[in-house]
Amino acid sequence: MCVTVDEAAELLLIGRSKMCALIADGSVETIKLGKSTRVVVLSLDLLLARNSG
């Protein structure tokens, strides 16, 4: 399942620019659908798991 960058930021309770920084440094996985960038929800779960311990 994928969400938009804005939706991903909202799920993590962070701003769009911080979400873009996480994408840029490879912390979360994205896919391109045409001109749209979508964030893979599983990668958000993994990010949270890595940072919760």
Buried (B, 14 or more C-beta within 10 A) or exposed (E): EBBEBEBBBBBBEEEEEEBEEBBEEEBBBBEEEEEEBBBBBEBBEBBEEEEEE
